[in-house]
Amino acid sequence: MTLQLHLPSLRPIPVLLGIGLAFAAVTAARLSAQGNHAVNKSHLALYVGTPLALSVAYGQFFGRAYENRFVEQDGLRLVAEPGLRGGKLRAGYVVGGGMGLGYALEAGAMREWRGRDSSKLLFGSEIHGSLTPLDIGFGAYGASGARTRLALSLGIIYR
């Protein structure tokens, strides 16, 4: 009798982005302990890109604001992003700095409305860079038995 273990194949891009997200979460915990006051605000943005085509992202930011630092705020952002060709849920660490500069490292789940893998929930991660009001994102999503999807987006942040 032979015991066979079947492990899902790991896609290198989502794994590397996931490691970056874990590093960001540790950094977020360290920085949040040094914050001056709590911040809770909404996030609204319009995105174009692949694979969602056109999407609207709405979410909440929970974090800390700082005085007299280059990093003006950091914390957790939760986002729902329905689009024409699919939808995403994202959660991650966000840093906002002076002059509208910022970045976000997020883990996410995505589902496409049509296509050969439309019945599968894909998991991955994204990195976003922003110069308010513009936001550029790159990520990768995958699942066992599904093609890896690259997520590229250009957005306008309303708030």
C-alpha positions in Angstrom: 0.0 0.0 0.0 1.5 3.3 -1.1 0.5 6.7 0.4 0.4 9.4 -2.2 0.2 13.0 -1.3 -1.1 15.5 -3.9 -0.2 19.1 -3.2 -1.5 21.9 -5.3 1.2 23.5 -7.5 2.4 26.9 -6.1 2.6 29.7 -8.6 5.8 31.8 -8.0 4.3 35.3 -8.5 1.5 34.9 -5.9 3.8 33.2 -3.5 6.4 36.0 -3.7 3.8 38.7 -3.4 2.3 36.8 -0.4 5.7 36.8 1.3 5.9 40.6 0.7 2.4 41.0 2.3 3.5 39.0 5.4 6.5 41.3 5.7 4.2 44.3 5.4 1.8 43.0 8.0 4.7 42.7 10.5 5.9 46.3 9.7 2.3 47.6 10.0 2.0 46.1 13.5 5.3 47.8 14.5 4.4 51.2 13.0 0.9 51.2 14.3 2.1 50.9 17.9 3.9 54.2 17.4 1.0 56.2 16.0 -0.3 59.5 17.3 -4.1 59.0 16.7 -6.5 56.7 15.0 -7.9 57.2 11.5 -11.0 55.6 10.0 -12.0 56.7 6.5 -13.6 55.4 3.4 -11.9 54.5 0.1 -13.5 55.0 -3.3 -11.8 54.5 -6.7 -12.5 53.8 -10.3 -10.2 51.3 -12.1 -9.6 50.1 -15.7 -7.4 47.1 -16.4 -7.3 43.3 -16.6 -9.0 41.0 -15.9 -12.0 43.1 -14.5 -12.1 45.6 -17.4 -13.9 48.4 -15.6 -14.5 48.3 -11.8 -15.4 50.4 -8.8 -13.5 49.8 -5.6 -15.1 50.8 -2.2 -13.6 50.1 1.2 -12.6 51.2 4.6 -9.2 52.3 5.9 -8.4 51.7 9.6 -5.1 53.1 10.8 -3.0 55.7 12.4 -2.0 59.2 11.5 1.4 60.7 12.4 2.7 64.1 12.9 6.2 65.3 11.9 7.0 62.2 9.9 7.4 61.4 6.2 4.8 58.6 6.6 1.6 60.5 7.3 -0.7 57.5 7.8 -0.6 53.7 7.7 -2.9 50.9 8.5 -5.3 48.2 7.2 -7.5 48.7 4.1 -10.5 46.4 3.3 -11.8 46.7 -0.3 -14.6 45.2 -2.4 -14.2 45.7 -6.1 -17.0 44.6 -8.4 -16.3 44.9 -12.1 -17.7 44.1 -15.6 -15.8 40.8 -16.0 -15.4 39.8 -12.4 -15.0 40.9 -8.8 -12.3 41.1 -6.1 -12.1 41.3 -2.3 -8.8 42.7 -1.0 -7.2 43.4 2.4 -3.8 44.7 3.1 -1.4 47.3 4.5 -1.4 50.8 3.2 1.1 53.7 3.7 0.3 57.3 2.8 3.1 59.7 2.7 3.7 63.4 2.0 2.8 65.0 -1.4 0.2 62.3 -2.1 2.7 59.4 -2.4 1.7 56.0 -1.1 1.7 52.3 -1.6 -0.4 49.2 -0.6 0.4 45.5 -0.3 -2.8 43.5 -0.4 -3.9 39.9 -0.4 -7.1 39.1 -2.3 -9.6 36.8 -3.7 -11.0 37.1 -7.3 -13.7 35.5 -9.3 -14.4 36.0 -13.0 -18.0 36.1 -14.2 -17.3 34.2 -17.5 -14.6 32.0 -18.9 -13.2 28.5 -18.4 -12.2 29.1 -14.8 -15.3 31.2 -13.8 -16.4 28.6 -11.2 -13.1 28.9 -9.3 -12.1 31.3 -6.6 -8.6 32.6 -7.3 -6.3 33.8 -4.6 -3.4 36.1 -4.9 -1.9 39.5 -3.9 -1.3 42.9 -5.4 1.0 45.9 -4.9 -0.3 49.4 -5.6 1.6 52.6 -5.9 -0.2 56.0 -5.8 0.4 59.6 -6.5 -2.9 61.0 -5.6 -5.3 60.9 -7.4 -3.7 58.2 -9.7 -3.2 54.6 -8.5 -1.3 51.8 -10.4 -1.7 48.2 -9.3 0.0 44.9 -10.3 -0.8 41.5 -8.9 -1.3 37.8 -9.7 -4.1 35.4 -8.8 -4.1 31.6 -9.1 -5.7 28.4 -7.9 -4.9 24.7 -8.3 -5.9 23.7 -11.8 -6.5 27.3 -13.0 -4.3 29.6 -15.1 -2.5 32.3 -13.2 -4.2 35.7 -13.9 -2.1 38.8 -13.9 -4.0 41.8 -12.5 -3.0 45.2 -14.0 -5.0 48.3 -13.1 -4.9 52.1 -13.5 -7.2 53.9 -11.1 -8.5 57.3 -10.1 -8.9 57.7 -6.3 -11.8 59.8 -5.3 -11.2 59.6 -1.5 
